[in-house]
Amino acid sequence: MTQYDVVVIGAGVTGCAIARELARYKLKTIVLEKEEDVCSGTSKANSGIVHGGFDAKEGTLMARMNVKGAAMIRELSKTLDFTYRENGSMVLAFSESDLPGLEALKKRGEANGVNDLSILTGDEARELEPALSEEVAGALLSPSAGIVCPFGITIAFAENAADNGVEFSFLNAVQSIEKTDGGYVVRAENGDLTARAVVNAAGVYSDKINDMVSEKHFTIIPRRGEYVLMDREVGDLVSHTIFQLPTRLGKGVLVTPTAHGNLLVGPNAQDIEDKEDTETTAEGIEDIKRRALLSVPSVPYNKAITGFSGLRAHEEHHDFILGEAEDAEFFFNAAAIESPGLTSSPAIGEYMASLISERLGAEKKESFIETRKGIPQVAKLSPKERAKLIAERPEYGTIVCRCESISEGEILDAIRRTLGARSMDGIKRRVRQGMGRCQAGFCTPRAMELLARELNIAPEEVTKNRPGSELLVKEAE
C-alpha cells in the first residue's frame, strides 16, 4: 500500500491550486481524480470571470478569498503563463428604484477592501459601452475585474504542481475513506493508499467525501447554469463583463467577452439532484437569451456556435467550507466552492496549504519551481516570431484547426508536456483545437491521428474524454 503525506481528492481548479501550494513543502502529495484529466468538472464550464470582490457578503470566507485571489491571479498569469485580461465589469440597474442596490454593492465591496468602485449614470455607462440598453439607469463600475481562461489557469496550477513533485492519478475515483491511528486509508478505484492527511476538493461530490469521515454533514446542491457561446467575430460587442443586479439565485445573466475573444451569455440557475446532469435545454437557452437582451439588446444570437452547461457546488449557507473537520483530525474540506470560486482558487490554495503544512509540521523546500511556460500560441505571434519558431520546429507551420489557427506543433505539445492530453477534450482544453466556428468539424480527423500516434494506440481507441466515449467504431472482421 503506497504511503503519502497528503491525498487531495479532486483535480479541478481548487484541488490543483491546493496541490501547487502543497508542492512548496517537503510533503509527498498525490491528487486523485475520477475523470481522465484535470479541469473535467465544474472548473471546465463556467464564465471565466475574475470577480471584483463586491458581491460576497463582508466577513465571509468568500469575500476574503475573492479579493485576495483576484490580486493573485493578476501576478500568476505572468509567472504561470495563462491567458488573463483585466477588462473591468459593470453591474446594471434598470430603474431609479434599483440604484440603492448599486450603492449597497459598492459599500459591500469597500468593506471587503475593494477601493476602485464607482457608480455611473446610465449615460456614463453607455459612453463606455454603447451597446447597452437605453433602459439602463445606472451601473456599478469595477475596473479591476477581469476574465481568465478557466482551462488555462487550472492546467497551469496542475502542471506546476507536477513539475514540483506532486503525483496525479486519473480515472481513480475514491470509494471509501477509513480513519486509522496514523491517518487515513483511502480506498480508490485503482487500489488503496495511506495518507497522514486528506484534502476534500471534490466539487459537487464534496458532501459525499466529507460524510465518509465526518459526522458534521453538509449538503451540496448541484446548481446548473447554461450558457451560449458566440463567434469571435462578435467578441467586441462589449468590452466589460456586464452583470445585472444579483438575485437570491446568483449574479444573473451576464454578457461578456471571453479571454479568447468570443462573446458569452449566461448562466441561468437551476437547482437539480443529479450531480452529473450537464444537459442544456431549449427552455433554459431561450431564457438566458431573453434575459441577456435586457442588458444588451443587440446580442447577435445568429453568431452562436455552441451551448453548454456546468454545475456549481451550492451549499445553503452560501459560503466556502474551508479547513479541518471538527471531528476528523487531519481531514480538510475545501468544499461548497461556487462563484467566486475560480477567482478565489489561488487564495484558497495558499490558505489550505498553510493550514495543512502547519498541522503536519512540514518544512518548505529550498528549490520550488515558481514559474511555468505555456504552449506557444502561433496565431498571436508576430511574423518574425512565427518564422523563428517554425524554423526550429516545422510542425508549427502546419495549421490543423483553421477556425482557431491551431498548429500541429501546438497539438503535439498539448499531448507531450507534463500531464499531457490523453483525449480529444484534453487537447481542446490545452490549445483550443475544435473550439472555433465549426466546432471541430474540420480538424477532428487530423487531431485524432496525432493523438493515436503519440499515445501509440489505434484510432478507434481515441476517446472524447473518459473510456466509453470512443469516436470511431471498428468494423467487424
C-alpha positions in Angstrom: 0.0 0.0 0.0 1.6 3.3 -1.2 2.1 5.9 1.6 1.6 9.6 1.2 1.7 12.6 3.4 -1.3 14.2 1.7 -4.1 13.0 -0.6 -6.0 15.6 -2.5 -9.3 14.5 -3.9 -10.4 16.4 -7.0 -8.4 17.9 -9.8 -10.5 21.0 -10.5 -9.1 24.5 -10.1 -9.4 24.3 -6.3 -7.7 20.9 -5.9 -5.0 21.9 -8.4 -4.4 25.3 -6.7 -4.0 23.5 -3.3 -1.7 20.9 -4.8 0.5 23.6 -6.3 0.9 25.3 -2.9 1.5 22.0 -1.1 4.3 21.4 -3.6 6.2 24.2 -1.8 6.6 21.9 1.2 8.5 18.7 1.9 5.4 16.5 1.5 4.6 13.5 -0.6 1.4 14.6 -2.2 -1.0 12.9 -4.7 -4.1 14.2 -6.4 -6.9 11.6 -7.2 -9.3 12.5 -9.9 -12.3 10.3 -11.1 -12.1 11.7 -14.7 -9.4 11.3 -17.3 -7.9 14.8 -16.9 -7.7 17.9 -14.8 -10.5 20.5 -15.2 -13.2 17.9 -16.1 -16.0 19.1 -13.8 -17.2 22.4 -12.6 -14.0 24.2 -13.5 -14.4 23.5 -17.2 -17.8 25.0 -17.6 -18.0 28.5 -16.0 -17.9 32.1 -17.0 -14.2 32.6 -16.6 -14.8 35.8 -14.6 -12.3 37.2 -12.2 -14.8 38.9 -9.9 -14.0 42.3 -8.4 -14.9 41.4 -4.9 -18.0 43.5 -4.2 -20.7 40.7 -4.3 -19.7 38.4 -1.5 -21.0 39.3 2.0 -18.5 41.1 4.1 -16.8 38.9 6.7 -17.3 35.7 4.8 -14.6 33.4 3.5 -16.0 34.1 0.0 -15.2 37.8 0.4 -11.8 37.3 1.8 -10.7 34.7 -0.8 -12.2 36.6 -3.7 -10.3 39.8 -3.1 -7.0 38.1 -2.4 -7.5 35.6 -5.2 -8.2 38.3 -7.8 -5.0 40.1 -6.9 -3.0 36.8 -7.0 -4.4 35.9 -10.5 -3.0 39.1 -12.0 0.5 38.1 -11.0 0.1 34.4 -11.5 -1.0 34.9 -15.1 2.6 36.1 -15.7 4.5 33.6 -13.7 2.4 30.6 -14.8 1.7 32.0 -18.3 -2.0 31.6 -18.8 -4.5 33.9 -20.6 -5.9 36.7 -18.4 -7.3 40.2 -19.2 -8.3 42.9 -16.8 -11.3 44.2 -18.7 -13.4 45.5 -15.8 -17.1 44.8 -15.0 -20.4 46.7 -14.7 -23.5 45.8 -12.7 -26.6 47.3 -14.3 -29.6 48.8 -12.7 -32.7 49.3 -14.9 -34.7 51.8 -12.9 -34.2 54.6 -10.4 -35.6 52.4 -7.7 -32.7 49.9 -8.2 -30.0 52.5 -7.8 -29.8 51.9 -4.0 -28.9 48.3 -4.8 -25.8 49.5 -6.6 -24.9 51.7 -3.7 -25.2 48.7 -1.4 -22.9 46.7 -3.6 -20.4 49.5 -3.6 -20.4 49.7 0.2 -20.1 46.0 0.5 -17.1 46.0 -1.9 -15.4 48.8 0.0 -16.0 46.8 3.3 -14.3 43.9 1.5 -11.3 46.1 0.7 -12.1 46.9 -2.9 -11.4 50.6 -3.4 -11.8 51.3 -7.1 -15.6 51.1 -7.4 -17.7 53.9 -8.7 -21.4 54.5 -9.6 -22.1 55.6 -13.2 -25.2 57.2 -14.6 -27.0 55.4 -17.5 -25.4 57.8 -20.0 -21.9 57.4 -18.5 -22.3 53.6 -18.7 -23.4 53.8 -22.4 -20.5 56.1 -23.1 -18.2 53.2 -22.1 -20.4 50.5 -23.6 -22.5 51.8 -26.5 -24.3 48.5 -26.9 -26.0 48.8 -23.5 -29.8 49.2 -23.3 -31.4 52.6 -23.2 -33.2 51.3 -20.1 -30.0 51.2 -18.1 -30.4 53.8 -15.3 -27.1 53.3 -13.7 -24.1 51.0 -13.2 -21.5 49.9 -10.7 -18.1 50.0 -12.3 -15.3 47.7 -11.1 -12.2 48.5 -13.2 -10.1 45.7 -11.7 -12.4 42.8 -12.5 -11.1 40.5 -15.2 -11.5 37.5 -17.4 -9.4 34.3 -17.5 -9.3 31.0 -19.3 -10.7 28.5 -16.8 -8.9 25.7 -18.5 -5.6 27.6 -18.7 -5.4 28.5 -15.0 -6.4 25.0 -13.9 -3.9 23.3 -16.2 -1.2 25.8 -15.2 -1.7 25.0 -11.5 -1.6 21.3 -12.2 1.5 21.3 -14.4 3.4 23.4 -12.0 2.4 21.2 -9.1 3.5 18.1 -11.1 6.8 19.7 -12.1 7.4 20.3 -8.3 6.8 16.6 -7.5 3.1 16.2 -6.9 1.6 13.0 -8.4 -1.7 12.9 -10.3 -3.8 9.7 -10.6 -6.7 9.9 -13.1 -9.7 7.6 -13.6 -9.3 6.8 -9.9 -12.5 7.6 -8.1 -12.4 7.4 -4.3 -14.7 4.7 -3.0 -14.3 5.0 0.8 -12.0 6.5 3.4 -11.1 4.9 6.7 -9.6 6.6 9.8 -6.6 4.9 11.3 -4.2 5.7 14.1 -1.7 7.0 11.7 -4.0 8.9 9.4 -6.3 7.5 6.7 -6.7 4.6 4.3 -8.1 5.9 1.0 -9.7 3.1 -1.0 -9.8 4.2 -4.6 -10.7 2.5 -7.9 -7.1 1.7 -8.7 -6.1 0.5 -5.3 -5.7 1.6 -1.7 -3.2 4.1 -0.3 -2.5 5.7 3.0 -2.2 9.3 3.9 -1.4 11.4 7.0 -3.9 14.0 5.8 -6.7 14.1 3.3 -8.0 17.2 1.4 -11.6 17.1 0.1 -11.8 19.2 -3.1 -14.3 17.0 -4.8 -16.7 19.8 -6.1 -20.3 18.7 -6.3 -19.3 15.4 -4.6 -17.5 17.0 -1.6 -20.5 16.3 0.7 -20.2 12.6 -0.1 -16.5 12.6 0.6 -17.0 14.5 3.8 -19.6 12.1 5.0 -17.2 9.2 4.6 -15.2 10.6 7.5 -17.1 13.2 9.5 -20.4 13.3 11.4 -20.6 17.0 10.7 -22.6 16.7 7.5 -23.4 19.3 4.9 -25.3 19.0 1.6 -24.1 20.2 -1.8 -26.9 21.1 -4.2 -25.8 20.9 -7.8 -26.8 24.3 -9.3 -26.9 24.0 -13.1 -26.1 27.0 -15.3 -26.5 27.1 -19.1 -24.5 29.3 -21.5 -24.5 30.4 -25.1 -21.1 31.0 -26.8 -20.8 33.2 -29.8 -18.2 33.5 -32.5 -15.1 35.7 -32.1 -16.4 37.8 -34.9 -18.7 39.5 -32.4 -16.5 39.2 -29.4 -16.0 43.0 -29.2 -19.7 43.8 -28.8 -18.9 44.7 -25.2 -15.5 45.2 -23.6 -16.6 44.9 -19.9 -18.3 42.0 -18.2 -21.9 43.1 -18.0 -23.8 41.9 -14.9 -27.4 42.5 -13.8 -28.2 43.2 -10.1 -27.9 39.9 -8.2 -30.9 37.9 -7.0 -31.0 35.0 -4.5 -30.0 32.6 -7.3 -26.8 34.4 -8.1 -25.4 37.2 -10.2 -28.0 36.8 -13.0 -27.3 36.5 -16.7 -24.2 38.2 -17.9 -22.9 39.3 -21.3 -19.1 39.2 -21.5 -16.2 38.8 -23.8 -14.1 35.7 -23.0 -10.3 35.7 -22.5 -10.0 34.2 -26.0 -12.2 36.8 -27.8 -15.6 35.1 -28.0 -18.9 36.6 -26.7 -20.5 34.6 -23.8 -24.1 34.9 -22.5 -25.4 33.1 -19.3 -25.8 31.5 -16.9 -29.2 30.8 -15.6 -29.5 28.9 -12.3 -31.5 25.7 -11.6 -31.1 23.5 -8.6 -31.1 19.9 -9.5 -30.5 16.5 -7.9 -28.3 14.7 -10.4 -24.6 15.6 -9.8 -23.8 14.6 -13.4 -26.6 16.4 -15.3 -25.0 18.9 -17.5 -27.5 18.9 -20.3 -28.7 22.0 -22.0 -32.4 22.6 -22.6 -34.3 24.6 -25.2 -36.2 26.3 -22.4 -33.0 27.2 -20.5 -31.2 28.6 -23.5 -34.2 30.7 -24.6 -34.5 32.0 -21.0 -30.9 33.3 -20.9 -31.1 34.7 -24.4 -34.2 36.7 -23.4 -32.7 37.9 -20.1 -29.4 39.0 -21.7 -31.3 41.2 -24.1 -32.3 43.4 -21.2 -28.7 44.4 -20.8 -27.6 44.4 -24.5 -30.5 44.4 -27.0 -28.2 43.7 -30.0 -26.7 40.4 -28.8 -26.2 38.6 -32.2 -27.6 35.1 -31.5 -27.2 34.2 -35.2 -23.5 34.1 -34.4 -23.9 31.4 -31.7 -21.5 28.5 -32.2 -22.4 26.3 -29.2 -24.2 26.0 -25.9 -23.1 24.3 -22.8 -23.9 24.0 -19.1 -21.9 23.5 -15.8 -22.7 22.6 -12.2 -21.9 24.8 -9.2 -21.4 23.3 -5.8 -24.0 25.2 -3.8 -24.5 24.9 -0.1 -27.3 26.5 1.8 -25.2 28.8 3.9 -23.6 30.3 0.7 -20.0 30.4 1.9 -16.9 28.3 1.3 -16.3 25.5 3.7 -12.5 25.6 4.3 -10.5 23.9 7.0 -10.1 20.9 9.2 -13.2 19.0 10.1 -14.1 19.4 13.7 -14.5 15.7 14.4 -11.9 14.3 11.9 -8.3 15.3 12.6 -6.2 15.8 9.5 -9.2 15.7 7.2 -9.5 19.1 5.4 -12.5 20.3 3.4 -12.3 22.8 0.5 -16.0 22.4 -0.2 -19.0 24.4 -1.4 -16.7 26.3 -3.8 -19.2 28.1 -6.1 -18.8 31.5 -7.6 -16.5 33.3 -7.0 -14.6 30.0 -6.6 -12.5 30.4 -9.8 -11.3 33.8 -8.7 -10.7 32.6 -5.1 -8.8 29.5 -6.1 -5.2 30.7 -5.6 -6.0 32.2 -2.3 -7.8 29.0 -1.2 -4.7 27.1 -2.3 -2.4 29.2 -0.2 -4.7 29.2 2.8 -5.3 25.4 2.8 -1.6 24.6 2.2 -0.7 26.8 5.1 -3.1 25.0 7.4 -2.1 21.6 6.3 1.7 22.1 6.4 1.5 23.6 9.8 -0.6 20.7 11.2 1.8 18.2 9.6 4.9 20.1 10.7 6.2 20.3 7.2 9.2 22.4 6.1 9.3 24.4 2.9 11.5 23.2 0.1 14.6 25.1 -0.8 14.0 24.7 -4.5 10.5 25.3 -5.6 10.0 26.0 -9.4 7.9 29.1 -9.3 7.3 29.6 -13.0 5.8 27.6 -15.8 5.8 28.3 -19.6 2.7 27.6 -21.6 2.3 26.3 -25.1 3.2 28.9 -27.8 0.1 30.4 -29.4 1.1 30.6 -33.0 -1.8 32.9 -34.0 -0.7 35.5 -31.6 3.0 35.6 -32.6 4.4 38.3 -34.8 5.5 37.2 -38.3 9.2 37.3 -37.2 8.4 35.2 -34.0 6.4 32.7 -36.0 9.1 32.3 -38.6 11.7 31.7 -35.9 9.5 29.1 -34.2 8.7 27.3 -37.5 12.4 27.2 -38.4 13.1 25.4 -35.1 10.0 23.2 -35.2 8.4 22.9 -38.7 5.2 21.3 -37.3 4.3 24.8 -36.0 3.9 25.8 -39.7 1.1 23.3 -40.4 -2.4 24.5 -39.3 -4.8 21.8 -38.2 -7.6 23.9 -36.7 -8.5 26.6 -39.2 -11.1 28.4 -37.1 -8.7 29.0 -34.2 -5.4 28.8 -36.2 -4.1 26.0 -34.1 -1.0 24.3 -35.5 0.2 20.7 -35.4 3.0 21.8 -33.1 0.6 23.1 -30.5 -1.4 19.9 -30.6 1.8 17.8 -30.2 2.9 20.0 -27.3 -0.5 19.5 -25.6 0.0 15.8 -25.7 3.7 15.6 -24.9 4.1 18.1 -22.0 3.7 17.5 -18.2 0.2 15.9 -17.6 -0.4 15.9 -21.3 -3.7 15.3 -23.0 -5.0 11.8 -23.3 -8.2 12.6 -25.0 -9.7 14.9 -27.6 -11.2 17.1 -24.8 -7.7 17.2 -23.2 -6.3 18.7 -26.4 -9.2 21.1 -26.7 -8.7 22.4 -23.2 -5.0 23.0 -23.7 -4.8 24.6 -27.1 -8.5 25.3 -28.2 -8.4 22.9 -31.1 -12.0 22.4 -32.1 -13.4 25.4 -30.1 -14.0 27.6 -33.1 -16.8 28.3 -35.5 -17.0 24.8 -37.0 -16.8 23.2 -33.6 -14.2 20.6 -34.7 -16.0 19.7 -37.9 -12.8 20.1 -39.9 -9.9 19.4 -37.6 -11.0 16.3 -35.7 -9.6 13.6 -38.0 -6.1 15.0 -38.0 -6.1 15.7 -34.3 -7.2 12.1 -33.7 -4.4 10.8 -35.9 -1.9 12.8 -33.9 -3.3 11.6 -30.6 -3.3 8.0 -31.7 0.2 8.2 -32.9 1.6 9.9 -29.8 -0.2 7.6 -27.4 0.7 4.5 -29.6 -3.0 3.4 -29.7 -5.3 2.5 -32.6 -7.6 5.3 -33.9 -10.7 3.5 -32.7 -9.2 3.7 -29.1 -9.2 7.6 -29.2 -11.8 9.0 -26.8 -13.6 12.2 -26.5 -12.9 12.1 -22.7 -13.2 9.1 -20.4 -13.2 5.5 -21.6 -16.5 4.7 -23.3 -16.5 7.9 -25.3 -14.6 6.5 -28.3 -15.3 8.4 -31.5 -14.8 5.5 -34.0 -16.3 2.1 -34.3 -14.1 -0.7 -35.8 -15.8 -2.8 -38.5 -16.2 -6.5 -37.6 -13.7 -8.6 -39.4 
